[in-house]
């Protein structure tokens, strides 16, 4: 997960990926696997704000809620 996080972090600056909800979602997943739950939750919440529809938003918010302390 750590190596994947490095790669995803590099992509965050890509203009073409700005506003793409699955990038912070992937980042959240990697952070969760690294035990960084609070950061992961924030990423899923950020991804939810970028979601294109209610179902995607609900999925991302549920994932964030599962990481609540």
Secondary structure, DSSP 8 states (H G I E B T S, - for coil): -HHHHHHHHHHTT-GGGTT-HHHHHHHHHHHHHTT-HHHHHHHHHHHHHH-SSHHHHHHHHHHHHTT--
